[in-house]
Amino acid sequence: MQILTVVIGIIFVLLLLSLLATTLMELLSSFFSLRSRNLIKALRNMLASSDENEILVQEFQNNSLYRHLTQQYGRQGSSSTSGPSYMSAETFQSILFDVILKGEGTDQLKSRIESLPDADLRNVLSQLLRESDGQLDLFRLEVQNWYNNVMDRAAGWYKRYTQKILLFMGLGIAVVFNADTVALYDRLSNDPETLTQLVAAAEQYVQARDKAGPIETTPGSGQDINTPASVPGPGFDSQTTVNPYDSAAAVPVGGPAPSTDYQPSAPAPATYLYSGEDVAEQDFRESLEDLKGLLNNEIAEIRRPLGMGWEGVSLRELSTFDLVTKVLGFILTALAISMGAPFWFDLLKKLVNIRSSGSRPYEN
């Protein structure tokens, strides 16, 4: 049972460090507009995969509706070219139709599609138009579903990209806090008093989080970007915005007679989160406050009993074996942090429940 207690203590430390990393990741994401860049990359793949001049992408970004979604739109003297971090399927379809038709009626939609500069986009839209049997509202649904499917892949791109950043960020946190997993295990195994305090704090933490709500995934730890951009500290909530499209009567679009046999599924929920100017700034401020709270409260509480930090540590006095062991401990900590806070919280909760059902060490 003692080994279980030690594992709980280590996991609790890794959980707090993971929360610190994901909060830093959100600050980084907001500051460098990572979601916006990922959305623009996805739009380029959809609209100009074979068009080197990216004509349609430029027209898409010059659309007034698109520009209204950008964070800095309307600010005098602003030269920011950042785009939105979220775009609903309905908005994408509306802008795309406006760019394709160029003010013409929907009866010209088929001919306008056939004249698009990008071959892949032309083939995709032509295929979707055939599958919708020329019905305008069904074709809108097909375009929205296509957009949502691509955004699902874009969420995967974003996850892999931020996962790499989190790995290096975790290594930096491990070095700054001297959070050596190997040394942490050795310390807790030989210091029953500190272990008891740490496990008690872990149990209180789990109880508090159960009351506040589960820890959701964050952008850096496997979060799909269909959740809000804010990455609060422990116990934050998330919401998923669903925008179903209610189609009206079918309208022919230069194709065969409407068919009642084909019924496409409703578009999946949009995968990019809403983030206007005020929301982005609010998320940044909230993440900054969460960062301060983590450093001044939870992490400060575990640093004191564990002696985390470099005070009193002399690298010159360490042997080669000790240095290699410490580097290995830093790498283990970085890998653990990159797995994300939700993973460690779920594991911590399960182990705490197991321990609660058995006898506890140091009580007899």
Contacts in CASP RR format, 6 or more apart in sequence:
PFRMAT RR
TARGET T0000
AUTHOR 0000-0000-0000
METHOD contacts of the structure
MODEL  1
MQILTVVIGIIFVLLLLSLLATTLMELLSSFFSLRSRNLIKALRNMLASS
DENEILVQEFQNNSLYRHLTQQYGRQGSSSTSGPSYMSAETFQSILFDVI
LKGEGTDQLKSRIESLPDADLRNVLSQLLRESDGQLDLFRLEVQNWYNNV
MDRAAGWYKRYTQKILLFMGLGIAVVFNADTVALYDRLSNDPETLTQLVA
AAEQYVQARDKAGPIETTPGSGQDINTPASVPGPGFDSQTTVNPYDSAAA
VPVGGPAPSTDYQPSAPAPATYLYSGEDVAEQDFRESLEDLKGLLNNEIA
EIRRPLGMGWEGVSLRELSTFDLVTKVLGFILTALAISMGAPFWFDLLKK
LVNIRSSGSRPYEN
1 355 0 8 1.000
1 358 0 8 1.000
1 359 0 8 1.000
1 360 0 8 1.000
1 361 0 8 1.000
2 361 0 8 1.000
4 351 0 8 1.000
4 354 0 8 1.000
4 355 0 8 1.000
5 195 0 8 1.000
5 199 0 8 1.000
5 355 0 8 1.000
5 360 0 8 1.000
5 361 0 8 1.000
6 185 0 8 1.000
6 188 0 8 1.000
6 189 0 8 1.000
6 195 0 8 1.000
7 351 0 8 1.000
8 199 0 8 1.000
8 202 0 8 1.000
8 348 0 8 1.000
8 351 0 8 1.000
8 352 0 8 1.000
8 355 0 8 1.000
9 188 0 8 1.000
9 195 0 8 1.000
9 198 0 8 1.000
9 199 0 8 1.000
9 202 0 8 1.000
10 181 0 8 1.000
10 184 0 8 1.000
10 185 0 8 1.000
10 188 0 8 1.000
11 202 0 8 1.000
11 344 0 8 1.000
11 347 0 8 1.000
11 348 0 8 1.000
11 351 0 8 1.000
12 198 0 8 1.000
12 199 0 8 1.000
12 201 0 8 1.000
12 202 0 8 1.000
12 205 0 8 1.000
12 302 0 8 1.000
12 348 0 8 1.000
13 179 0 8 1.000
13 184 0 8 1.000
13 198 0 8 1.000
13 302 0 8 1.000
13 306 0 8 1.000
14 181 0 8 1.000
14 333 0 8 1.000
14 336 0 8 1.000
14 337 0 8 1.000
14 344 0 8 1.000
15 205 0 8 1.000
15 341 0 8 1.000
15 344 0 8 1.000
15 345 0 8 1.000
15 348 0 8 1.000
16 294 0 8 1.000
16 298 0 8 1.000
16 299 0 8 1.000
16 302 0 8 1.000
17 170 0 8 1.000
17 173 0 8 1.000
17 174 0 8 1.000
17 177 0 8 1.000
17 179 0 8 1.000
17 299 0 8 1.000
17 333 0 8 1.000
17 336 0 8 1.000
17 337 0 8 1.000
18 221 0 8 1.000
18 336 0 8 1.000
18 337 0 8 1.000
18 339 0 8 1.000
18 340 0 8 1.000
18 341 0 8 1.000
18 343 0 8 1.000
18 344 0 8 1.000
19 215 0 8 1.000
19 233 0 8 1.000
19 234 0 8 1.000
19 294 0 8 1.000
19 298 0 8 1.000
19 341 0 8 1.000
20 173 0 8 1.000
20 291 0 8 1.000
20 294 0 8 1.000
20 295 0 8 1.000
20 299 0 8 1.000
21 166 0 8 1.000
21 169 0 8 1.000
21 170 0 8 1.000
21 173 0 8 1.000
21 220 0 8 1.000
21 337 0 8 1.000
21 338 0 8 1.000
21 340 0 8 1.000
22 166 0 8 1.000
22 218 0 8 1.000
22 219 0 8 1.000
22 220 0 8 1.000
22 221 0 8 1.000
22 231 0 8 1.000
22 340 0 8 1.000
22 341 0 8 1.000
23 231 0 8 1.000
23 233 0 8 1.000
23 287 0 8 1.000
23 290 0 8 1.000
23 291 0 8 1.000
23 294 0 8 1.000
24 169 0 8 1.000
24 173 0 8 1.000
24 291 0 8 1.000
25 162 0 8 1.000
25 165 0 8 1.000
25 166 0 8 1.000
25 169 0 8 1.000
25 218 0 8 1.000
25 219 0 8 1.000
25 220 0 8 1.000
25 221 0 8 1.000
25 231 0 8 1.000
26 218 0 8 1.000
26 219 0 8 1.000
26 229 0 8 1.000
26 230 0 8 1.000
26 231 0 8 1.000
26 283 0 8 1.000
26 287 0 8 1.000
27 284 0 8 1.000
27 287 0 8 1.000
27 288 0 8 1.000
27 291 0 8 1.000
28 34 0 8 1.000
28 165 0 8 1.000
29 35 0 8 1.000
29 162 0 8 1.000
29 219 0 8 1.000
29 220 0 8 1.000
29 229 0 8 1.000
30 229 0 8 1.000
30 280 0 8 1.000
30 283 0 8 1.000
30 284 0 8 1.000
30 287 0 8 1.000
31 284 0 8 1.000
33 71 0 8 1.000
33 82 0 8 1.000
33 83 0 8 1.000
33 85 0 8 1.000
34 158 0 8 1.000
34 161 0 8 1.000
34 162 0 8 1.000
34 219 0 8 1.000
35 85 0 8 1.000
35 86 0 8 1.000
35 158 0 8 1.000
35 219 0 8 1.000
35 225 0 8 1.000
35 229 0 8 1.000
35 272 0 8 1.000
35 273 0 8 1.000
35 275 0 8 1.000
36 71 0 8 1.000
36 82 0 8 1.000
36 83 0 8 1.000
36 84 0 8 1.000
36 85 0 8 1.000
38 154 0 8 1.000
38 157 0 8 1.000
38 158 0 8 1.000
38 161 0 8 1.000
38 225 0 8 1.000
39 83 0 8 1.000
39 84 0 8 1.000
39 85 0 8 1.000
39 86 0 8 1.000
39 87 0 8 1.000
39 154 0 8 1.000
39 272 0 8 1.000
40 83 0 8 1.000
41 154 0 8 1.000
41 157 0 8 1.000
42 150 0 8 1.000
42 151 0 8 1.000
42 153 0 8 1.000
42 154 0 8 1.000
42 157 0 8 1.000
43 57 0 8 1.000
43 60 0 8 1.000
44 54 0 8 1.000
44 57 0 8 1.000
45 150 0 8 1.000
46 121 0 8 1.000
46 147 0 8 1.000
46 150 0 8 1.000
47 54 0 8 1.000
47 56 0 8 1.000
47 57 0 8 1.000
47 60 0 8 1.000
47 96 0 8 1.000
47 118 0 8 1.000
47 121 0 8 1.000
48 54 0 8 1.000
48 55 0 8 1.000
48 56 0 8 1.000
48 57 0 8 1.000
48 118 0 8 1.000
48 121 0 8 1.000
49 118 0 8 1.000
49 120 0 8 1.000
49 121 0 8 1.000
50 118 0 8 1.000
50 119 0 8 1.000
50 120 0 8 1.000
51 117 0 8 1.000
51 118 0 8 1.000
51 119 0 8 1.000
51 121 0 8 1.000
53 117 0 8 1.000
55 117 0 8 1.000
56 99 0 8 1.000
56 116 0 8 1.000
56 117 0 8 1.000
56 118 0 8 1.000
56 121 0 8 1.000
59 99 0 8 1.000
60 66 0 8 1.000
60 95 0 8 1.000
60 96 0 8 1.000
60 99 0 8 1.000
61 67 0 8 1.000
61 83 0 8 1.000
63 95 0 8 1.000
63 98 0 8 1.000
63 99 0 8 1.000
65 91 0 8 1.000
65 94 0 8 1.000
65 95 0 8 1.000
65 98 0 8 1.000
66 83 0 8 1.000
66 84 0 8 1.000
66 87 0 8 1.000
66 95 0 8 1.000
67 73 0 8 1.000
69 83 0 8 1.000
69 84 0 8 1.000
69 86 0 8 1.000
69 87 0 8 1.000
69 91 0 8 1.000
69 276 0 8 1.000
70 80 0 8 1.000
70 81 0 8 1.000
70 82 0 8 1.000
70 83 0 8 1.000
70 84 0 8 1.000
71 80 0 8 1.000
71 82 0 8 1.000
71 83 0 8 1.000
71 84 0 8 1.000
71 275 0 8 1.000
71 276 0 8 1.000
71 277 0 8 1.000
71 280 0 8 1.000
72 78 0 8 1.000
72 80 0 8 1.000
72 82 0 8 1.000
72 277 0 8 1.000
84 272 0 8 1.000
84 275 0 8 1.000
84 276 0 8 1.000
85 229 0 8 1.000
85 272 0 8 1.000
85 273 0 8 1.000
85 275 0 8 1.000
85 276 0 8 1.000
85 280 0 8 1.000
86 270 0 8 1.000
86 272 0 8 1.000
86 273 0 8 1.000
86 274 0 8 1.000
86 275 0 8 1.000
86 276 0 8 1.000
87 270 0 8 1.000
87 272 0 8 1.000
88 241 0 8 1.000
88 243 0 8 1.000
88 270 0 8 1.000
89 143 0 8 1.000
89 144 0 8 1.000
89 145 0 8 1.000
89 147 0 8 1.000
89 148 0 8 1.000
89 243 0 8 1.000
89 245 0 8 1.000
89 267 0 8 1.000
89 270 0 8 1.000
90 144 0 8 1.000
90 243 0 8 1.000
90 245 0 8 1.000
92 143 0 8 1.000
92 144 0 8 1.000
92 147 0 8 1.000
93 140 0 8 1.000
93 143 0 8 1.000
93 144 0 8 1.000
93 147 0 8 1.000
96 143 0 8 1.000
97 106 0 8 1.000
97 109 0 8 1.000
97 140 0 8 1.000
100 109 0 8 1.000
100 112 0 8 1.000
100 113 0 8 1.000
100 116 0 8 1.000
100 125 0 8 1.000
101 108 0 8 1.000
101 109 0 8 1.000
101 112 0 8 1.000
102 112 0 8 1.000
104 112 0 8 1.000
106 136 0 8 1.000
106 251 0 8 1.000
106 253 0 8 1.000
107 253 0 8 1.000
107 254 0 8 1.000
109 129 0 8 1.000
109 136 0 8 1.000
109 139 0 8 1.000
109 253 0 8 1.000
109 254 0 8 1.000
110 129 0 8 1.000
110 253 0 8 1.000
110 254 0 8 1.000
110 255 0 8 1.000
113 122 0 8 1.000
113 125 0 8 1.000
113 126 0 8 1.000
113 129 0 8 1.000
114 122 0 8 1.000
114 126 0 8 1.000
116 122 0 8 1.000
116 125 0 8 1.000
124 146 0 8 1.000
125 143 0 8 1.000
128 139 0 8 1.000
128 142 0 8 1.000
128 143 0 8 1.000
128 146 0 8 1.000
129 139 0 8 1.000
129 142 0 8 1.000
129 253 0 8 1.000
129 255 0 8 1.000
131 142 0 8 1.000
131 262 0 8 1.000
131 264 0 8 1.000
132 138 0 8 1.000
132 139 0 8 1.000
132 141 0 8 1.000
132 142 0 8 1.000
132 262 0 8 1.000
132 264 0 8 1.000
133 255 0 8 1.000
133 256 0 8 1.000
133 257 0 8 1.000
133 258 0 8 1.000
133 259 0 8 1.000
133 262 0 8 1.000
134 250 0 8 1.000
134 252 0 8 1.000
134 253 0 8 1.000
134 254 0 8 1.000
134 255 0 8 1.000
134 256 0 8 1.000
134 258 0 8 1.000
135 250 0 8 1.000
135 251 0 8 1.000
135 252 0 8 1.000
135 253 0 8 1.000
135 258 0 8 1.000
135 259 0 8 1.000
136 250 0 8 1.000
136 251 0 8 1.000
136 252 0 8 1.000
136 253 0 8 1.000
137 247 0 8 1.000
137 248 0 8 1.000
137 249 0 8 1.000
137 250 0 8 1.000
137 251 0 8 1.000
138 247 0 8 1.000
138 250 0 8 1.000
138 262 0 8 1.000
138 263 0 8 1.000
138 264 0 8 1.000
139 253 0 8 1.000
140 245 0 8 1.000
140 247 0 8 1.000
141 245 0 8 1.000
141 247 0 8 1.000
141 264 0 8 1.000
141 266 0 8 1.000
141 267 0 8 1.000
142 264 0 8 1.000
144 245 0 8 1.000
144 267 0 8 1.000
145 264 0 8 1.000
145 265 0 8 1.000
145 267 0 8 1.000
145 268 0 8 1.000
147 267 0 8 1.000
148 267 0 8 1.000
148 268 0 8 1.000
148 269 0 8 1.000
148 270 0 8 1.000
148 271 0 8 1.000
149 268 0 8 1.000
151 270 0 8 1.000
151 271 0 8 1.000
151 272 0 8 1.000
152 268 0 8 1.000
152 271 0 8 1.000
154 225 0 8 1.000
154 271 0 8 1.000
154 272 0 8 1.000
155 224 0 8 1.000
155 225 0 8 1.000
155 226 0 8 1.000
155 271 0 8 1.000
156 224 0 8 1.000
158 219 0 8 1.000
158 225 0 8 1.000
159 219 0 8 1.000
159 220 0 8 1.000
159 222 0 8 1.000
159 223 0 8 1.000
159 224 0 8 1.000
162 219 0 8 1.000
162 220 0 8 1.000
162 222 0 8 1.000
163 220 0 8 1.000
163 221 0 8 1.000
163 222 0 8 1.000
163 338 0 8 1.000
165 220 0 8 1.000
166 220 0 8 1.000
166 221 0 8 1.000
166 337 0 8 1.000
166 338 0 8 1.000
166 340 0 8 1.000
167 334 0 8 1.000
167 335 0 8 1.000
167 337 0 8 1.000
167 338 0 8 1.000
168 334 0 8 1.000
169 337 0 8 1.000
170 333 0 8 1.000
170 334 0 8 1.000
170 337 0 8 1.000
170 338 0 8 1.000
171 330 0 8 1.000
171 331 0 8 1.000
171 333 0 8 1.000
171 334 0 8 1.000
172 334 0 8 1.000
173 179 0 8 1.000
173 333 0 8 1.000
173 334 0 8 1.000
173 337 0 8 1.000
174 180 0 8 1.000
174 329 0 8 1.000
174 330 0 8 1.000
174 333 0 8 1.000
174 334 0 8 1.000
174 337 0 8 1.000
175 330 0 8 1.000
177 299 0 8 1.000
177 303 0 8 1.000
177 308 0 8 1.000
177 309 0 8 1.000
178 308 0 8 1.000
178 309 0 8 1.000
178 310 0 8 1.000
178 313 0 8 1.000
179 308 0 8 1.000
179 330 0 8 1.000
179 333 0 8 1.000
180 325 0 8 1.000
180 326 0 8 1.000
180 329 0 8 1.000
180 330 0 8 1.000
180 333 0 8 1.000
181 329 0 8 1.000
181 332 0 8 1.000
181 333 0 8 1.000
181 336 0 8 1.000
182 325 0 8 1.000
182 326 0 8 1.000
182 328 0 8 1.000
182 329 0 8 1.000
182 332 0 8 1.000
183 325 0 8 1.000
183 326 0 8 1.000
183 329 0 8 1.000
184 306 0 8 1.000
187 194 0 8 1.000
187 306 0 8 1.000
188 194 0 8 1.000
188 195 0 8 1.000
188 198 0 8 1.000
189 195 0 8 1.000
192 361 0 8 1.000
192 362 0 8 1.000
194 305 0 8 1.000
194 306 0 8 1.000
196 362 0 8 1.000
197 305 0 8 1.000
198 302 0 8 1.000
198 305 0 8 1.000
198 306 0 8 1.000
199 355 0 8 1.000
201 301 0 8 1.000
201 302 0 8 1.000
202 348 0 8 1.000
202 352 0 8 1.000
203 352 0 8 1.000
203 356 0 8 1.000
205 234 0 8 1.000
205 298 0 8 1.000
205 348 0 8 1.000
206 345 0 8 1.000
206 348 0 8 1.000
206 349 0 8 1.000
206 352 0 8 1.000
208 234 0 8 1.000
209 215 0 8 1.000
209 234 0 8 1.000
209 235 0 8 1.000
209 345 0 8 1.000
210 349 0 8 1.000
212 234 0 8 1.000
212 235 0 8 1.000
213 235 0 8 1.000
213 237 0 8 1.000
214 235 0 8 1.000
214 342 0 8 1.000
214 345 0 8 1.000
215 234 0 8 1.000
215 235 0 8 1.000
215 236 0 8 1.000
215 341 0 8 1.000
215 342 0 8 1.000
215 345 0 8 1.000
216 223 0 8 1.000
216 227 0 8 1.000
216 236 0 8 1.000
216 237 0 8 1.000
216 238 0 8 1.000
216 342 0 8 1.000
217 223 0 8 1.000
217 224 0 8 1.000
217 227 0 8 1.000
217 340 0 8 1.000
217 342 0 8 1.000
218 231 0 8 1.000
218 340 0 8 1.000
218 341 0 8 1.000
218 342 0 8 1.000
219 225 0 8 1.000
219 229 0 8 1.000
219 231 0 8 1.000
220 340 0 8 1.000
221 338 0 8 1.000
221 339 0 8 1.000
221 340 0 8 1.000
221 341 0 8 1.000
221 342 0 8 1.000
221 343 0 8 1.000
222 340 0 8 1.000
224 271 0 8 1.000
225 271 0 8 1.000
225 272 0 8 1.000
225 273 0 8 1.000
226 240 0 8 1.000
226 241 0 8 1.000
226 269 0 8 1.000
226 270 0 8 1.000
226 271 0 8 1.000
226 272 0 8 1.000
226 273 0 8 1.000
227 238 0 8 1.000
227 239 0 8 1.000
227 240 0 8 1.000
227 273 0 8 1.000
228 238 0 8 1.000
228 239 0 8 1.000
228 273 0 8 1.000
228 274 0 8 1.000
228 283 0 8 1.000
229 273 0 8 1.000
229 275 0 8 1.000
229 279 0 8 1.000
229 280 0 8 1.000
229 283 0 8 1.000
230 236 0 8 1.000
230 282 0 8 1.000
230 283 0 8 1.000
230 286 0 8 1.000
230 287 0 8 1.000
231 283 0 8 1.000
231 287 0 8 1.000
231 290 0 8 1.000
232 286 0 8 1.000
232 287 0 8 1.000
232 290 0 8 1.000
233 290 0 8 1.000
233 293 0 8 1.000
233 294 0 8 1.000
234 294 0 8 1.000
234 298 0 8 1.000
236 290 0 8 1.000
240 269 0 8 1.000
241 269 0 8 1.000
241 270 0 8 1.000
241 273 0 8 1.000
241 274 0 8 1.000
242 269 0 8 1.000
242 270 0 8 1.000
243 267 0 8 1.000
243 269 0 8 1.000
243 270 0 8 1.000
244 266 0 8 1.000
244 267 0 8 1.000
245 266 0 8 1.000
245 267 0 8 1.000
250 258 0 8 1.000
252 258 0 8 1.000
275 283 0 8 1.000
302 308 0 8 1.000
303 309 0 8 1.000
315 323 0 8 1.000
318 326 0 8 1.000
336 344 0 8 1.000
END
